[in-house]
Amino acid sequence: MSRGPARVREVHIDYVGSAAIAGSLGNVHLAVYRGELTAETLTRVHDAHLSLLAERAPTVVFSLAEEGTPLPGAEVRDLATRFGNEVAPRIRCSAQVLLGSGFWVSAARSFLTAILLVRQVDYPMKICSEVSEAARFVEVRNPGGPSSLELERAVATLRRT
């Protein structure tokens, strides 16, 4: 019995800045952080997520921080907490990838853990060291969403942008 052609999802790129790139794949909001995050940049990434939520709630949040990305200041941390609480009721799960090793990753994990602890969330979350680990986590918790392979490819596309 033939199953027909596989459905291929395309990554949509919604915002490109020097410090961040935001896009989506199906109902998955993707963000890659690679520079000093400002309130303006975080707002642009959040706006991309809000647009996706308007079309496809609930969504999944899948973010990646490149090694050496500067940790945000207090203003951006507070804004991240506010934005996170705003969308929390419409999130299925979230996965954050922190690439790198040594002190930077340790500091970034502590920072991210602190932000996640103050959010008012009731969905599964995972902090990962590899894209493949985060993609598998999301695939299991997002039935009908992109496969882990599709997610890995989408993140690679954003990282090349």
DSSP file (Angstrom, degrees, kcal/mol; ACC not computed):
  #  RESIDUE AA STRUCTURE BP1 BP2  ACC     N-H-->O    O-->H-N    N-H-->O    O-->H-N    TCO  KAPPA ALPHA  PHI   PSI    X-CA   Y-CA   Z-CA
    1    1 A M              0   0    0      0, 0.0     2,-0.3     0, 0.0     0, 0.0   0.000 360.0 360.0 360.0 127.6    0.0    0.0    0.0
    2    2 A S        -     0   0    0      1,-0.1     0, 0.0     3,-0.0     0, 0.0  -0.627 360.0-161.5 -84.4 137.3    1.5    3.4   -1.0
    3    3 A R        -     0   0    0     -2,-0.3    -1,-0.1     1,-0.2     0, 0.0   0.541  37.8-128.3 -93.7  -8.8    1.4    6.1    1.5
    4    4 A G        -     0   0    0      2,-0.0    -1,-0.2     0, 0.0     2,-0.0  -0.171  49.5 -29.6  84.0 175.7    1.9    8.9   -1.0
    5    5 A P        -     0   0    0      0, 0.0     2,-0.1     0, 0.0     3,-0.0  -0.348  69.4-109.4 -68.0 144.5    4.5   11.7   -0.8
    6    6 A A        -     0   0    0      1,-0.1     2,-0.5    -2,-0.0    -2,-0.0  -0.456  34.0-109.8 -70.0 143.6    5.7   12.8    2.6
    7    7 A R        -     0   0    0     -2,-0.1     2,-0.6     1,-0.0    -1,-0.1  -0.648  32.5-153.9 -76.1 123.8    4.6   16.3    3.6
    8    8 A V        -     0   0    0     -2,-0.5     2,-0.4    -3,-0.0    -1,-0.0  -0.885   4.1-154.8-103.9 124.9    7.6   18.6    3.6
    9    9 A R        -     0   0    0     -2,-0.6     2,-0.4    16,-0.0    16,-0.0  -0.768   7.6-144.5 -97.4 142.4    7.4   21.6    5.9
   10   10 A E        -     0   0    0     -2,-0.4    16,-0.4   144,-0.0     2,-0.3  -0.858  17.0-118.5-107.3 142.4    9.4   24.7    5.1
   11   11 A V        -     0   0    0     -2,-0.4     2,-0.5    14,-0.1    14,-0.2  -0.598  24.7-148.5 -75.5 136.0   11.0   26.9    7.7
   12   12 A H  E     -A   24   0A   0     12,-3.0    12,-2.2    -2,-0.3     2,-0.6  -0.926   4.2-147.9-106.0 128.0    9.7   30.5    7.6
   13   13 A I  E     +A   23   0A   0     -2,-0.5    10,-0.3    10,-0.2     3,-0.1  -0.868  23.0 169.7 -99.6 120.0   12.1   33.2    8.6
   14   14 A D  E     +     0   0A   0      8,-2.4     2,-0.3    -2,-0.6     9,-0.2   0.717  62.7  16.6-103.6 -27.2   10.3   36.0   10.4
   15   15 A Y  E     -A   22   0A   0      7,-2.0     7,-2.5     2,-0.0     2,-0.4  -0.980  54.3-172.6-152.1 134.8   13.1   38.2   11.7
   16   16 A V  E     +A   21   0A   0     -2,-0.3     2,-0.3     5,-0.2     5,-0.2  -0.979  20.9 152.4-131.1 120.3   16.8   38.5   11.0
   17   17 A G        -     0   0    0      3,-2.6    -2,-0.0    -2,-0.4    24,-0.0  -0.837  56.9-101.0-134.8 173.9   19.0   40.7   13.2
   18   18 A S  S    S+     0   0    0     -2,-0.3     3,-0.1     1,-0.2    18,-0.0   0.801 121.7  33.2 -69.0 -27.2   22.6   40.7   14.2
   19   19 A A  S    S+     0   0    0      1,-0.2    15,-2.7    16,-0.1    16,-1.1   0.605 126.2  18.3-104.1 -15.0   21.9   39.2   17.6
   20   20 A A  E     - B   0  33A   0     13,-0.2    -3,-2.6    14,-0.2     2,-0.4  -0.998  49.9-158.9-157.2 154.5   18.9   36.9   16.8
   21   21 A I  E     -AB  16  32A   0     11,-2.0    11,-2.6    -2,-0.3     2,-0.4  -0.997  15.8-166.9-133.1 135.9   17.0   35.2   14.1
   22   22 A A  E     +AB  15  31A   0     -7,-2.5    -8,-2.4    -2,-0.4    -7,-2.0  -0.966  20.6 136.5-126.5 144.3   13.4   34.1   14.5
   23   23 A G  E     -AB  13  30A   0      7,-2.5     7,-3.1    -2,-0.4     2,-0.3  -0.879  32.9-124.5-159.9-168.7   11.3   31.7   12.4
   24   24 A S  E     -AB  12  29A   0    -12,-2.2   -12,-3.0    -2,-0.3     2,-0.3  -0.992   8.0-163.4-151.6 157.5    8.9   28.9   12.5
   25   25 A L  E >  S- B   0  28A   0      3,-2.0     3,-2.0    -2,-0.3     2,-0.2  -0.905  75.5 -46.6-141.4 110.0    8.3   25.4   11.3
   26   26 A G  T 3  S-     0   0    0    -16,-0.4   119,-0.1    -2,-0.3    30,-0.1  -0.492 126.3 -20.2  60.8-127.1    4.7   24.2   11.6
   27   27 A N  T 3  S+     0   0    0     -2,-0.2    33,-2.0    -3,-0.1     2,-0.6   0.188 114.2 108.3 -96.5  17.4    3.6   25.2   15.1
   28   28 A V  E <   -Bc  25  60A   0     -3,-2.0    -3,-2.0    31,-0.2     2,-0.5  -0.855  59.2-149.5-101.6 119.3    7.2   25.5   16.4
   29   29 A H  E     -Bc  24  61A   0     31,-3.3    33,-2.8    -2,-0.6     2,-0.4  -0.761  19.4-161.0 -83.6 124.8    8.6   29.0   17.1
   30   30 A L  E     +Bc  23  62A   0     -7,-3.1    -7,-2.5    -2,-0.5     2,-0.4  -0.886  13.5 176.7-112.2 137.7   12.4   28.9   16.5
   31   31 A A  E     -Bc  22  63A   0     31,-1.9    33,-2.3    -2,-0.4     2,-0.5  -0.989  11.0-166.9-141.9 133.4   14.9   31.4   17.8
   32   32 A V  E     -Bc  21  64A   0    -11,-2.6   -11,-2.0    -2,-0.4     2,-0.5  -0.984   9.3-161.5-119.1 124.6   18.7   31.5   17.4
   33   33 A Y  E     +Bc  20  65A   0     31,-3.3    33,-2.9    -2,-0.5   -13,-0.2  -0.906  25.9 150.7-109.0 131.3   20.6   33.9   19.6
   34   34 A R        +     0   0    0    -15,-2.7     2,-0.3    -2,-0.5   -14,-0.2   0.224  58.3  29.2-146.3  16.1   24.1   34.8   18.6
   35   35 A G  S    S-     0   0    0    -16,-1.1     2,-0.4    35,-0.1   -16,-0.1  -0.917 102.3 -41.9-160.5-175.2   24.9   38.3   19.9
   36   36 A E        -     0   0    0     -2,-0.3     2,-0.4     1,-0.1   -17,-0.1  -0.449  60.0-137.5 -66.1 119.1   24.1   40.8   22.5
   37   37 A L        -     0   0    0     33,-0.4    36,-0.4    -2,-0.4     2,-0.2  -0.656  22.1-171.0 -84.9 125.5   20.4   40.7   23.1
   38   38 A T     >  -     0   0    0     -2,-0.4     4,-2.6    34,-0.1     5,-0.2  -0.654  38.2-107.9-107.0 167.3   18.6   44.1   23.4
   39   39 A A  H  > S+     0   0    0     -2,-0.2     4,-2.3     1,-0.2     5,-0.2   0.892 120.8  53.2 -60.6 -39.5   15.0   44.8   24.5
   40   40 A E  H  > S+     0   0    0      2,-0.2     4,-1.9     1,-0.2    -1,-0.2   0.925 110.5  45.7 -63.1 -44.9   14.3   45.8   20.9
   41   41 A T  H  > S+     0   0    0      2,-0.2     4,-2.2     1,-0.2    -2,-0.2   0.932 112.5  50.1 -65.2 -45.4   15.6   42.5   19.5
   42   42 A L  H  X S+     0   0    0     -4,-2.6     4,-2.5     1,-0.2    -1,-0.2   0.885 109.2  53.0 -60.9 -37.8   13.8   40.4   22.1
   43   43 A T  H  X S+     0   0    0     -4,-2.3     4,-2.7    -5,-0.2    -1,-0.2   0.896 107.7  50.7 -63.8 -40.0   10.6   42.3   21.2
   44   44 A R  H  X S+     0   0    0     -4,-1.9     4,-1.7     2,-0.2    -2,-0.2   0.903 111.6  47.2 -64.8 -40.8   11.0   41.5   17.5
   45   45 A V  H  X S+     0   0    0     -4,-2.2     4,-1.7     2,-0.2    -2,-0.2   0.913 113.2  49.3 -65.5 -42.2   11.5   37.8   18.3
   46   46 A H  H  X S+     0   0    0     -4,-2.5     4,-2.7     1,-0.2    -2,-0.2   0.896 107.2  54.6 -63.9 -41.5    8.5   37.9   20.6
   47   47 A D  H  X S+     0   0    0     -4,-2.7     4,-2.1     1,-0.2    -1,-0.2   0.887 105.9  52.8 -60.5 -38.8    6.4   39.6   17.9
   48   48 A A  H  X S+     0   0    0     -4,-1.7     4,-1.8     2,-0.2    -1,-0.2   0.906 110.2  48.4 -62.1 -40.5    7.3   36.7   15.5
   49   49 A H  H  X S+     0   0    0     -4,-1.7     4,-2.7     1,-0.2    -2,-0.2   0.911 108.4  53.2 -66.8 -41.8    6.1   34.2   18.2
   50   50 A L  H  X S+     0   0    0     -4,-2.7     4,-1.9     1,-0.2    -1,-0.2   0.884 106.8  53.0 -60.3 -38.2    2.8   36.2   18.7
   51   51 A S  H  X S+     0   0    0     -4,-2.1     4,-0.8     2,-0.2    -1,-0.2   0.912 110.5  46.8 -62.7 -42.2    2.2   36.0   15.0
   52   52 A L  H >X S+     0   0    0     -4,-1.8     4,-3.0     1,-0.2     3,-0.9   0.919 109.5  54.0 -65.3 -43.0    2.6   32.3   15.0
   53   53 A L  H 3X S+     0   0    0     -4,-2.7     4,-1.1     1,-0.3    -1,-0.2   0.854 102.5  58.3 -59.2 -35.4    0.4   31.9   18.1
   54   54 A A  H 3< S+     0   0    0     -4,-1.9    -1,-0.3     1,-0.2    -2,-0.2   0.788 118.3  31.7 -65.1 -26.7   -2.4   33.8   16.2
   55   55 A E  H << S+     0   0    0     -3,-0.9    -2,-0.2    -4,-0.8    -1,-0.2   0.802 134.0  17.7 -97.2 -35.6   -2.3   31.2   13.5
   56   56 A R  H  < S-     0   0    0     -4,-3.0    -3,-0.2    -5,-0.1    -2,-0.2  -0.031  80.0-161.7-138.8  33.4   -1.4   27.9   15.3
   57   57 A A     <  +     0   0    0     -4,-1.1     2,-0.1    -5,-0.1    34,-0.1  -0.374  68.8  52.9 -65.4 144.1   -1.8   27.9   19.0
   58   58 A P  S    S-     0   0    0      0, 0.0     2,-0.2     0, 0.0    33,-0.2   0.569  81.0-178.8 -78.5 157.1   -0.6   26.0   21.0
   59   59 A T  E     - d   0  91A   0     31,-2.2    33,-3.6    -2,-0.1    34,-0.6  -0.670  23.9-128.2-114.9 172.1    3.0   26.4   19.9
   60   60 A V  E     -cd  28  93A   0    -33,-2.0   -31,-3.3    -2,-0.2     2,-0.5  -0.939  16.9-140.5-116.6 142.1    6.3   25.0   20.9
   61   61 A V  E     +cd  29  94A   0     32,-2.0    34,-2.6    -2,-0.4     2,-0.5  -0.928  22.6 175.2-106.2 124.3    9.3   27.2   21.7
   62   62 A F  E     +cd  30  95A   0    -33,-2.8   -31,-1.9    -2,-0.5     2,-0.3  -0.953  10.2 171.0-130.2 109.0   12.6   26.0   20.4
   63   63 A S  E     -cd  31  96A   0     32,-2.3    34,-2.8    -2,-0.5     2,-0.4  -0.861  16.4-163.7-123.7 157.1   15.6   28.3   21.0
   64   64 A L  E     -cd  32  97A   0    -33,-2.3   -31,-3.3    -2,-0.3     2,-0.5  -1.000   5.3-158.6-138.8 133.9   19.3   28.0   20.6
   65   65 A A  E     -cd  33  98A   0     32,-2.8    34,-2.3    -2,-0.4   -31,-0.2  -0.969  22.2-132.6-112.9 122.5   22.1   30.2   22.0
   66   66 A E    >   -     0   0    0    -33,-2.9     3,-2.0    -2,-0.5    34,-0.0  -0.337  40.6 -82.8 -67.0 152.6   25.4   30.0   20.2
   67   67 A E  T 3  S+     0   0    0      1,-0.3    33,-0.1    31,-0.0    -1,-0.1  -0.323 116.2  19.5 -58.0 134.4   28.5   29.6   22.3
   68   68 A G  T 3  S+     0   0    0      1,-0.3    -1,-0.3    31,-0.3   -34,-0.1   0.435  79.1 154.5  86.1  -0.7   29.7   32.9   23.7
   69   69 A T    <   -     0   0    0     -3,-2.0    -1,-0.3   -36,-0.2   -33,-0.1  -0.435  53.0-108.6 -59.5 127.5   26.4   34.7   23.3
   70   70 A P        -     0   0    0      0, 0.0   -33,-0.4     0, 0.0   -35,-0.1  -0.296  30.0-112.3 -61.1 140.7   26.5   37.5   25.9
   71   71 A L        -     0   0    0      1,-0.1    37,-0.0   -35,-0.1   -35,-0.0  -0.537  41.1-108.6 -70.2 137.8   24.2   37.0   28.9
   72   72 A P        -     0   0    0      0, 0.0    -1,-0.1     0, 0.0   -34,-0.1  -0.258  29.5-112.9 -70.6 155.7   21.4   39.6   28.8
   73   73 A G     >  -     0   0    0    -36,-0.4     4,-2.3     1,-0.1     5,-0.2  -0.142  39.6 -87.6 -76.5 178.7   21.2   42.5   31.2
   74   74 A A  H  > S+     0   0    0      1,-0.2     4,-2.7     2,-0.2     5,-0.2   0.870 124.4  54.9 -59.5 -42.3   18.5   43.0   33.8
   75   75 A E  H  > S+     0   0    0      1,-0.2     4,-2.1     2,-0.2    -1,-0.2   0.925 112.1  43.2 -59.7 -45.3   16.1   44.9   31.5
   76   76 A V  H  > S+     0   0    0      2,-0.2     4,-2.7     1,-0.2    -1,-0.2   0.872 112.4  53.3 -70.4 -37.0   16.2   42.1   28.9
   77   77 A R  H  X S+     0   0    0     -4,-2.3     4,-2.1     2,-0.2    -2,-0.2   0.928 110.5  47.3 -62.1 -44.3   15.8   39.4   31.6
   78   78 A D  H  X S+     0   0    0     -4,-2.7     4,-2.4     1,-0.2    -2,-0.2   0.906 112.9  49.1 -63.3 -41.6   12.8   41.1   33.0
   79   79 A L  H  X S+     0   0    0     -4,-2.1     4,-3.0    -5,-0.2     5,-0.2   0.901 108.9  52.9 -64.5 -41.4   11.3   41.5   29.6
   80   80 A A  H  X S+     0   0    0     -4,-2.7     4,-2.5     1,-0.2    -1,-0.2   0.898 109.7  48.9 -60.8 -41.1   12.0   37.8   28.8
   81   81 A T  H  X S+     0   0    0     -4,-2.1     4,-2.5     2,-0.2    39,-0.2   0.930 112.5  47.8 -64.2 -45.5   10.1   36.9   32.0
   82   82 A R  H  X S+     0   0    0     -4,-2.4     4,-1.9     2,-0.2    -2,-0.2   0.936 114.0  46.0 -61.5 -47.3    7.2   39.1   31.1
   83   83 A F  H  X S+     0   0    0     -4,-3.0     4,-1.7     1,-0.2    -1,-0.2   0.911 112.3  51.9 -62.5 -42.1    7.0   37.8   27.5
   84   84 A G  H  X S+     0   0    0     -4,-2.5     4,-1.3    -5,-0.2    -1,-0.2   0.911 110.4  47.1 -61.7 -43.5    7.3   34.2   28.7
   85   85 A N  H  < S+     0   0    0     -4,-2.5    -1,-0.2     1,-0.2    -2,-0.2   0.850 107.6  58.9 -65.7 -33.8    4.4   34.6   31.2
   86   86 A E  H  < S+     0   0    0     -4,-1.9    -1,-0.2     1,-0.2    -2,-0.2   0.883 116.8  30.4 -62.8 -39.9    2.3   36.3   28.6
   87   87 A V  H >< S+     0   0    0     -4,-1.7     3,-2.4     1,-0.2    -1,-0.2   0.558  89.9 102.2 -98.5  -8.5    2.4   33.3   26.2
   88   88 A A  G >< S+     0   0    0     -4,-1.3     3,-1.7     1,-0.3    34,-0.2   0.814  75.7  57.7 -48.9 -42.6    2.7   30.5   28.8
   89   89 A P  G 3  S+     0   0    0      0, 0.0    -1,-0.3     0, 0.0    -2,-0.1   0.703 109.4  47.1 -65.2 -15.0   -1.0   29.4   28.6
   90   90 A R  G <  S+     0   0    0     -3,-2.4   -31,-2.2   -32,-0.1     2,-0.4   0.143  90.1 102.5-111.6  19.3   -0.6   28.8   24.9
   91   91 A I  E <   -d   59   0A   0     -3,-1.7   -31,-0.2   -33,-0.2    31,-0.1  -0.882  47.7-168.2-107.3 133.0    2.7   26.8   24.9
   92   92 A R  E    S-     0   0A   0    -33,-3.6     2,-0.3    -2,-0.4   -32,-0.2   0.885  70.5 -37.6 -82.1 -43.5    2.8   23.0   24.5
   93   93 A C  E     -d   60   0A   0    -34,-0.6   -32,-2.0    30,-0.2    -1,-0.4  -0.962  55.1-138.5-167.8 171.1    6.5   22.7   25.5
   94   94 A S  E     -de  61 125A   0     30,-2.0    32,-1.4    -2,-0.3     2,-0.4  -0.999   8.4-169.9-145.2 148.0    9.8   24.4   25.2
   95   95 A A  E     -de  62 126A   0    -34,-2.6   -32,-2.3    -2,-0.3     2,-0.4  -0.998   5.6-165.1-136.5 132.0   13.4   23.3   24.6
   96   96 A Q  E     -de  63 127A   0     30,-2.6    32,-3.6    -2,-0.4     2,-0.5  -0.971   5.9-156.5-119.3 131.5   16.4   25.5   24.9
   97   97 A V  E     -de  64 128A   0    -34,-2.8   -32,-2.8    -2,-0.4     2,-0.6  -0.923   4.8-168.9-108.6 127.9   19.8   24.5   23.4
   98   98 A L  E     -d   65   0A   0     30,-2.7     2,-0.3    -2,-0.5   -32,-0.2  -0.944  13.3-157.2-116.3 108.2   23.0   26.1   24.9
   99   99 A L        +     0   0    0    -34,-2.3   -31,-0.3    -2,-0.6     2,-0.3  -0.615  47.5  43.8 -87.1 142.8   25.9   25.3   22.6
  100  100 A G        -     0   0    0     29,-0.3     2,-0.3    -2,-0.3    -2,-0.1  -0.755  66.5-105.5 127.1-170.5   29.5   25.4   24.0
  101  101 A S    >   +     0   0    0     -2,-0.3     3,-0.5     4,-0.0     4,-0.4  -0.935  62.8  26.1-149.9 169.9   31.5   24.2   27.0
  102  102 A G  T 3> S-     0   0    0     -2,-0.3     4,-1.9     1,-0.2     3,-0.2  -0.340 111.5 -14.2  77.0-151.3   33.2   25.5   30.1
  103  103 A F  H 3> S+     0   0    0      1,-0.2     4,-2.8     2,-0.2     5,-0.3   0.864 129.4  58.9 -60.2 -41.9   32.3   28.6   32.1
  104  104 A W  H <> S+     0   0    0     -3,-0.5     4,-2.8     1,-0.2    -1,-0.2   0.931 108.5  44.4 -56.9 -48.7   30.0   30.2   29.4
  105  105 A V  H  > S+     0   0    0     -4,-0.4     4,-2.9     1,-0.2     5,-0.2   0.903 112.7  52.3 -64.3 -40.7   27.7   27.2   29.3
  106  106 A S  H  X S+     0   0    0     -4,-1.9     4,-2.0     2,-0.2    -1,-0.2   0.933 113.5  43.3 -60.2 -46.3   27.6   27.0   33.1
  107  107 A A  H  X S+     0   0    0     -4,-2.8     4,-2.5     2,-0.2    -2,-0.2   0.906 114.6  50.1 -66.3 -42.2   26.7   30.7   33.4
  108  108 A A  H  X S+     0   0    0     -4,-2.8     4,-2.8    -5,-0.3     5,-0.2   0.901 110.0  50.1 -65.3 -40.9   24.2   30.5   30.6
  109  109 A R  H  X S+     0   0    0     -4,-2.9     4,-2.7     2,-0.2    -1,-0.2   0.910 111.7  48.6 -63.3 -41.7   22.5   27.4   32.1
  110  110 A S  H  X S+     0   0    0     -4,-2.0     4,-2.2    -5,-0.2    -2,-0.2   0.928 113.1  47.7 -62.8 -44.9   22.2   29.2   35.5
  111  111 A F  H  X S+     0   0    0     -4,-2.5     4,-2.1     2,-0.2    -2,-0.2   0.940 114.5  45.4 -60.2 -49.4   20.8   32.3   33.9
  112  112 A L  H  X S+     0   0    0     -4,-2.8     4,-2.6     1,-0.2     5,-0.2   0.897 111.2  52.5 -65.5 -41.1   18.2   30.3   31.8
  113  113 A T  H  X S+     0   0    0     -4,-2.7     4,-2.0    -5,-0.2    -1,-0.2   0.910 108.8  51.1 -60.1 -42.2   17.2   28.2   34.8
  114  114 A A  H  X S+     0   0    0     -4,-2.2     4,-1.3     2,-0.2    -2,-0.2   0.915 110.9  47.7 -62.9 -43.3   16.6   31.4   36.9
  115  115 A I  H  X S+     0   0    0     -4,-2.1     4,-0.7     1,-0.2     3,-0.4   0.931 112.6  48.9 -63.3 -44.8   14.4   32.9   34.2
  116  116 A L  H  < S+     0   0    0     -4,-2.6     3,-0.5     1,-0.2     5,-0.2   0.835 106.3  57.5 -66.2 -31.6   12.4   29.7   33.8
  117  117 A L  H  < S+     0   0    0     -4,-2.0    -1,-0.2     1,-0.2    -2,-0.2   0.832 106.5  47.9 -68.7 -31.7   11.9   29.4   37.5
  118  118 A V  H  < S+     0   0    0     -4,-1.3    -1,-0.2    -3,-0.4    -2,-0.2   0.571  93.2  97.1 -87.6  -7.6   10.3   32.8   37.8
  119  119 A R  S  < S-     0   0    0     -4,-0.7     2,-1.2    -3,-0.5   -37,-0.1  -0.479  79.8-125.0 -77.1 152.4    7.9   32.1   34.9
  120  120 A Q        +     0   0    0    -39,-0.2     2,-0.3    -2,-0.1    -1,-0.1  -0.696  54.1 155.7 -95.9  80.4    4.4   30.9   35.5
  121  121 A V        +     0   0    0     -2,-1.2   -36,-0.1    -5,-0.2   -33,-0.0  -0.817  35.8 179.5-116.9 149.9    4.6   27.8   33.4
  122  122 A D        +     0   0    0     -2,-0.3    -1,-0.1   -34,-0.2    -2,-0.0  -0.294  58.7  89.1-137.6  49.0    2.7   24.5   33.4
  123  123 A Y  S    S-     0   0    0    -29,-0.0   -30,-0.2     0, 0.0   -31,-0.1  -0.963  84.3 -83.9-142.3 158.4    4.3   22.8   30.4
  124  124 A P        -     0   0    0      0, 0.0   -30,-2.0     0, 0.0     2,-0.3  -0.384  47.1-177.2 -65.9 138.6    7.3   20.5   29.9
  125  125 A M  E     -e   94   0A   0    -32,-0.2     2,-0.3    -2,-0.1   -30,-0.2  -0.967   7.5-174.6-134.3 150.2   10.7   22.3   29.4
  126  126 A K  E     -e   95   0A   0    -32,-1.4   -30,-2.6    -2,-0.3     2,-0.5  -0.982  17.0-150.9-148.0 136.6   14.2   21.1   28.8
  127  127 A I  E     -e   96   0A   0     -2,-0.3     2,-0.3   -32,-0.2   -30,-0.2  -0.937  30.5-174.9-103.5 125.5   17.6   22.7   28.6
  128  128 A C  E     -e   97   0A   0    -32,-3.6   -30,-2.7    -2,-0.5     3,-0.1  -0.784  35.5-149.0-123.6 160.4   19.8   20.8   26.2
  129  129 A S  S    S+     0   0    0     -2,-0.3     2,-0.3   -32,-0.2   -29,-0.3   0.497  86.1  45.5-103.3  -7.3   23.4   20.8   25.0
  130  130 A E  S  > S-     0   0    0      1,-0.1     4,-1.7   -31,-0.1     5,-0.2  -0.990  73.0-132.3-138.1 146.0   22.6   19.5   21.5
  131  131 A V  H  > S+     0   0    0     -2,-0.3     4,-2.8     1,-0.2     5,-0.2   0.893 107.7  57.0 -60.1 -42.0   20.0   20.3   18.8
  132  132 A S  H  > S+     0   0    0      1,-0.2     4,-2.2     2,-0.2    -1,-0.2   0.881 105.3  50.9 -61.2 -38.8   19.2   16.7   18.3
  133  133 A E  H  > S+     0   0    0      2,-0.2     4,-2.0     1,-0.2    -1,-0.2   0.922 113.2  44.8 -63.7 -45.2   18.4   16.2   22.0
  134  134 A A  H  X S+     0   0    0     -4,-1.7     4,-2.4     2,-0.2    -2,-0.2   0.891 111.2  54.0 -66.3 -39.8   16.0   19.2   22.0
  135  135 A A  H  X S+     0   0    0     -4,-2.8     4,-2.6     1,-0.2    -2,-0.2   0.903 109.3  47.5 -63.7 -41.5   14.5   18.1   18.7
  136  136 A R  H  X S+     0   0    0     -4,-2.2     4,-1.9     2,-0.2    -1,-0.2   0.912 110.5  52.7 -65.0 -41.8   13.7   14.6   20.0
  137  137 A F  H  X S+     0   0    0     -4,-2.0     4,-1.2     1,-0.2    -2,-0.2   0.929 113.5  43.4 -57.6 -47.3   12.2   16.2   23.2
  138  138 A V  H  X S+     0   0    0     -4,-2.4     4,-0.9     1,-0.2     3,-0.4   0.918 108.9  56.7 -67.0 -44.9    9.9   18.4   21.1
  139  139 A E  H >< S+     0   0    0     -4,-2.6     3,-0.7     1,-0.2     6,-0.2   0.902 107.8  48.3 -55.9 -43.7    8.9   15.7   18.6
  140  140 A V  H 3< S+     0   0    0     -4,-1.9    -1,-0.2     1,-0.2    -2,-0.2   0.839 117.2  41.7 -66.0 -33.6    7.6   13.4   21.4
  141  141 A R  H 3< S+     0   0    0     -4,-1.2    -1,-0.2    -3,-0.4    -2,-0.2   0.379 108.6  60.7 -98.4   3.3    5.6   16.3   23.1
  142  142 A N  S X< S-     0   0    0     -4,-0.9     3,-2.3    -3,-0.7    -1,-0.2  -0.567  74.5-161.8-130.7  68.6    4.2   17.8   19.9
  143  143 A P  T 3  S+     0   0    0      0, 0.0    -3,-0.1     0, 0.0    -4,-0.0  -0.238  78.9  15.6 -56.6 134.6    2.1   15.2   18.1
  144  144 A G  T 3  S+     0   0    0      1,-0.3     3,-0.1    -5,-0.1    -5,-0.1   0.373 105.9 112.6  82.8  -4.8    1.4   16.1   14.5
  145  145 A G  S <  S-     0   0    0     -3,-2.3    -1,-0.3    -6,-0.2  -119,-0.1  -0.146  79.4 -52.5 -87.5-172.6    4.2   18.6   14.6
  146  146 A P        -     0   0    0      0, 0.0    -1,-0.2     0, 0.0    -4,-0.1  -0.229  59.4-112.6 -60.9 149.0    7.6   18.6   12.8
  147  147 A S     >  -     0   0    0      1,-0.1     4,-2.4    -3,-0.1     5,-0.2  -0.302  29.6-105.4 -74.0 166.1    9.8   15.5   13.1
  148  148 A S  H  > S+     0   0    0      1,-0.2     4,-2.5     2,-0.2     5,-0.2   0.891 123.2  52.3 -61.9 -37.6   13.1   15.8   15.0
  149  149 A L  H  > S+     0   0    0      2,-0.2     4,-2.3     1,-0.2    -1,-0.2   0.916 108.6  49.8 -64.9 -42.1   14.9   15.6   11.6
  150  150 A E  H  > S+     0   0    0      1,-0.2     4,-2.4     2,-0.2    -2,-0.2   0.908 111.6  49.6 -61.3 -41.2   12.8   18.5   10.3
  151  151 A L  H  X S+     0   0    0     -4,-2.4     4,-2.6     2,-0.2     5,-0.2   0.919 108.9  51.2 -64.6 -43.5   13.5   20.5   13.4
  152  152 A E  H  X S+     0   0    0     -4,-2.5     4,-2.1     1,-0.2    -1,-0.2   0.917 112.3  47.2 -59.6 -43.0   17.3   19.9   13.1
  153  153 A R  H  X S+     0   0    0     -4,-2.3     4,-2.1     2,-0.2    -1,-0.2   0.894 111.1  51.3 -65.8 -39.9   17.2   21.0    9.5
  154  154 A A  H  X S+     0   0    0     -4,-2.4     4,-2.3     2,-0.2    -2,-0.2   0.920 110.4  48.1 -64.6 -43.4   15.2   24.1   10.3
  155  155 A V  H  X S+     0   0    0     -4,-2.6     4,-2.5     1,-0.2    -1,-0.2   0.907 110.3  52.4 -63.6 -40.6   17.6   25.1   13.1
  156  156 A A  H  X S+     0   0    0     -4,-2.1     4,-1.5    -5,-0.2    -1,-0.2   0.892 108.0  52.4 -61.7 -39.0   20.5   24.6   10.8
  157  157 A T  H  X S+     0   0    0     -4,-2.1     4,-0.7     2,-0.2     3,-0.3   0.937 110.7  46.4 -62.4 -47.1   18.8   26.9    8.2
  158  158 A L  H >< S+     0   0    0     -4,-2.3     3,-0.9     1,-0.2    -2,-0.2   0.903 109.5  54.5 -62.8 -40.0   18.4   29.6   10.8
  159  159 A R  H 3< S+     0   0    0     -4,-2.5    -1,-0.2     1,-0.3    -2,-0.2   0.812 108.3  49.7 -65.2 -28.6   22.0   29.3   12.0
  160  160 A R  H 3<        0   0    0     -4,-1.5    -1,-0.3    -3,-0.3    -2,-0.2   0.612 360.0 360.0 -81.9 -12.7   23.2   29.8    8.4
  161  161 A T    <<        0   0    0     -3,-0.9    -1,-0.2    -4,-0.7    -2,-0.2   0.464 360.0 360.0 -78.8 360.0   21.1   32.9    7.9
